[in-house]
Amino acid sequence: CPAEEVDNMPCEDPRRSSQLSREMNFYRERHCPMPEDMPLCLVPPPKGYRSPVLWPDSLHKIWHDNMPYNKIADRKGHQGWMKEEGPYFIFPGGGTMFPDGAEHYISKLGQFIPIKKGHIRTALDMGCGVASFGGFMLKENVMTISFAPRDSHKSQIQFALERGIPAFVAMLGTRQLPFSAYSFDLVHCSRCLIPFTAHNGTYLIEVDRLLRPEGFLVISGPPVQWANQDKEWADLQAMTHALCYELIAVDGNTAIWKKPSGVSCLPNLGNFNLDQCNDNDDPNEAWYIKLKKCVNKVPLSAEISIGAIPKWPERLSKPSARVSLLKNGIDVFDADTRRWARRVSYYKNSLGIKLGTPHIRNVMDMNAFFGGFAAALNSDPVWVMNVIPARKPLTLGIIYDRGLIGVYHDWCEAFSTYPRTYDLIHVAGINSVRDTSGKKRCSLVDLMVEMDRILRPGGIAVVRDSPEVIEKVAQIAHAIRWKAQVHESEPESRNGEKILVATKT
């Protein structure tokens, strides 16, 4: 691609989105070009690009030349977000609502929320800035997925990922976020400026869909006890009360609520003209689904509440109640867990993939199923974005019950991330992740060019599939200048798959 496409994000392109409606921030959500309008070219790195600083040092500093954008440092430096220092950007760990640093802020939250006890494992940070909150929550064994839109600050999410913190680009506008219901033990907004009670409370209803029963909601900044926002603050308190949330603490401009467990409360929604959603309405469907004006009932809600699922790390290996909704679910779960433990051991010992070393930090599994691949990497210094293809069975909730993170995505579209943001991309069954129905048909070439876009130079792609598919993948890998080798699968594998291991040059 031309040099000016260095940060090309096909589905979050301001040149296209600026023409769209601004109502409810529609223009800042995903809007992908038609496949025929997608240029087939490889995105170049910026001038002076070098291998990223390795984790854990990357939490505190990254190379300036890898994303030479000074806007946030200039505007937010005094709030401790980031500053330029020599060849680096430095991240002191501050934020607008926590100028004393994320660690101090998190320890204050810990007075009201059992962060250190293993009950809180998955968190969502809405409008995250450079994701220092998520970065320092990792020290507490809490896996936070952070999001922000592509906006005038330029590259917040790119900075977060370069630091090795789980993040992706998203906007809460007119559609649900691409997560299953009851995924997060904690939802956090620090000056995220989401008008939770506007549009008849639509955004708070989406938070309620995502928050696990007995989970915690933290809103820090407006409208909590904020000048000139008395009405918004009163509405927020009234609506959380209508949903039967318990207001645990108001500390300055920070408010903390606890969601009821599934069976303790049928929301009293009269004041907000809200209904319970229809029983046929699957709250786990969230790929291009419009925001709802009704409150979901989720099956098994009491069994997947924070008090009912095992604490971390036990929950990683124990099948949750959601597994039992699938045919032979528990047997399939156990077999999948064992299979991926074997496979990952083979990847490391026989294929020489540098998993478990500081060289691999940001990992994506493009076809995650139950998250078995990610679970097998649990003791490594990595985090894994588990992707559930949008037309596959909706198993993302099971991944979150295990204490892992992920999103839904349609692989005939570009992923919502900047170029050069993953160290390793793994896909088992690459041919099965594409939607090949009707007009949206996309080719293996399109998919691998997208993998190249999000892979860092020097990054690794691992593809498992039948020998015929791997032969095609190897040809395309050569065409997009990857160095690739094809290997036999592990000896215990009975289905004759081949494994391609490629390095992006």
GIJOBEL-V167306 format. One record per backbone hydrogen bond with DSSP energy under -1.0 kcal/mol. CO is the residue of the C=O (numbers start at 1). NH is the residue of the N-H. E is the energy in kcal/mol with one decimal. If there is no record, write none. Layout:
# GIJOBEL-V167306
CO:NH:E, CO:NH:E
This chain:
# GIJOBEL-V167306
2:5:-2.1, 3:6:-1.1, 5:8:-2.2, 9:12:-1.7, 11:31:-2.7, 13:16:-1.5, 13:17:-2.6, 14:18:-2.0, 16:19:-1.5, 17:20:-2.0, 21:27:-1.4, 22:25:-2.0, 23:26:-1.9, 25:28:-1.7, 26:29:-1.7, 34:37:-2.2, 35:38:-1.4, 39:41:-1.3, 46:49:-1.8, 54:58:-1.3, 56:59:-1.4, 57:60:-1.6, 57:61:-1.4, 60:91:-2.8, 62:89:-2.3, 64:67:-1.3, 67:69:-2.8, 70:74:-2.8, 71:75:-2.5, 72:76:-3.5, 73:77:-1.2, 76:79:-1.9, 76:81:-1.5, 77:80:-1.8, 80:94:-2.6, 83:90:-3.6, 85:88:-2.1, 87:64:-2.8, 88:85:-3.0, 89:62:-2.0, 90:83:-2.3, 93:102:-2.6, 98:101:-2.3, 101:105:-1.8, 102:106:-3.1, 103:107:-2.2, 104:108:-1.5, 105:109:-2.2, 106:110:-2.1, 108:111:-1.4, 109:112:-2.0, 109:113:-1.9, 113:115:-2.8, 118:312:-2.6, 121:143:-3.4, 122:185:-1.9, 122:186:-1.4, 123:145:-2.8, 124:188:-3.2, 125:147:-2.3, 128:131:-1.8, 131:135:-2.3, 132:136:-2.4, 133:137:-1.7, 134:138:-1.0, 137:140:-1.5, 137:142:-2.0, 138:141:-1.9, 143:123:-2.2, 145:125:-2.1, 146:168:-1.9, 147:127:-1.2, 147:128:-1.9, 148:170:-1.5, 151:154:-1.9, 155:159:-2.7, 156:160:-2.2, 157:161:-2.5, 158:162:-2.4, 159:163:-1.8, 160:165:-2.2, 161:164:-1.3, 166:146:-1.8, 171:173:-1.2, 174:291:-2.5, 177:179:-2.4, 178:408:-2.1, 184:212:-3.1, 185:216:-2.3, 186:124:-2.1, 187:218:-2.8, 188:126:-2.8, 189:220:-3.3, 194:196:-2.0, 195:198:-1.9, 196:204:-1.7, 197:201:-1.2, 201:205:-2.1, 202:206:-1.6, 203:207:-2.0, 204:208:-2.4, 205:209:-2.0, 206:210:-1.8, 207:211:-1.9, 209:182:-3.1, 210:184:-2.7, 212:215:-2.3, 213:306:-2.3, 215:259:-3.0, 216:187:-2.6, 217:257:-2.7, 218:189:-2.4, 219:255:-2.7, 220:191:-3.3, 221:224:-2.1, 223:226:-1.5, 226:229:-2.0, 229:233:-2.5, 230:234:-2.6, 231:235:-2.9, 232:236:-2.4, 233:237:-2.2, 234:238:-2.4, 235:239:-2.8, 236:240:-2.4, 237:241:-1.9, 238:242:-2.1, 239:243:-1.7, 240:245:-2.9, 241:244:-1.9, 242:268:-1.8, 246:258:-2.4, 249:256:-2.6, 251:254:-1.6, 253:221:-3.1, 254:251:-3.0, 255:219:-2.3, 256:248:-2.3, 256:249:-1.5, 257:217:-2.2, 258:246:-2.9, 261:264:-1.3, 267:269:-1.1, 269:272:-1.5, 269:274:-1.5, 270:273:-1.4, 275:295:-2.8, 278:281:-1.7, 282:285:-1.6, 289:176:-3.1, 295:277:-3.0, 298:301:-1.3, 300:304:-1.4, 302:305:-1.1, 305:309:-2.2, 311:315:-1.6, 313:316:-1.5, 314:317:-1.1, 320:323:-1.4, 322:325:-1.2, 323:326:-1.8, 326:329:-2.2, 328:332:-2.5, 329:333:-2.7, 330:334:-2.4, 331:335:-2.4, 332:336:-2.6, 333:337:-2.4, 334:338:-2.1, 335:339:-2.6, 336:340:-2.3, 337:341:-1.7, 338:342:-2.0, 339:343:-2.5, 340:344:-2.7, 341:345:-1.7, 342:346:-2.0, 343:347:-2.7, 344:348:-2.2, 345:349:-2.7, 346:350:-2.6, 346:351:-1.3, 347:353:-1.9, 353:355:-1.3, 354:357:-1.7, 357:360:-1.6, 361:383:-2.1, 362:423:-2.3, 362:424:-1.7, 363:385:-2.8, 364:426:-3.1, 365:387:-2.9, 368:371:-2.8, 371:375:-2.5, 372:376:-1.9, 374:377:-1.2, 375:378:-1.4, 377:380:-2.2, 380:382:-2.0, 383:363:-2.0, 385:365:-2.4, 386:407:-1.7, 387:368:-2.4, 388:409:-1.7, 389:392:-2.3, 393:395:-2.0, 395:399:-1.3, 396:400:-2.0, 397:401:-2.2, 398:402:-1.4, 399:404:-2.1, 400:403:-1.6, 405:386:-1.7, 407:388:-2.5, 409:390:-1.9, 410:413:-1.9, 415:417:-2.3, 416:169:-2.8, 422:456:-2.9, 423:460:-2.7, 424:364:-2.3, 425:462:-2.8, 426:366:-2.8, 427:464:-2.6, 429:432:-1.2, 438:441:-1.2, 443:447:-1.9, 444:448:-2.3, 445:449:-2.3, 446:450:-1.9, 447:451:-2.1, 448:452:-2.2, 449:453:-1.8, 450:454:-1.8, 451:455:-1.1, 453:420:-2.3, 454:421:-1.3, 454:422:-2.2, 456:459:-3.0, 459:504:-2.8, 460:425:-2.4, 461:502:-2.8, 462:427:-2.5, 463:500:-3.0, 464:429:-3.1, 465:498:-2.9, 466:470:-2.7, 467:471:-1.8, 468:472:-1.4, 469:473:-2.7, 470:474:-2.5, 471:475:-1.6, 472:476:-2.3, 473:477:-2.8, 474:478:-1.9, 475:479:-1.9, 476:480:-2.2, 477:482:-3.0, 478:481:-1.5, 483:503:-2.4, 485:501:-2.8, 487:499:-2.7, 490:493:-2.2, 497:489:-1.0, 498:465:-1.9, 499:487:-3.3, 500:463:-2.6, 501:485:-2.1, 502:461:-2.6, 503:483:-2.7, 504:458:-2.7
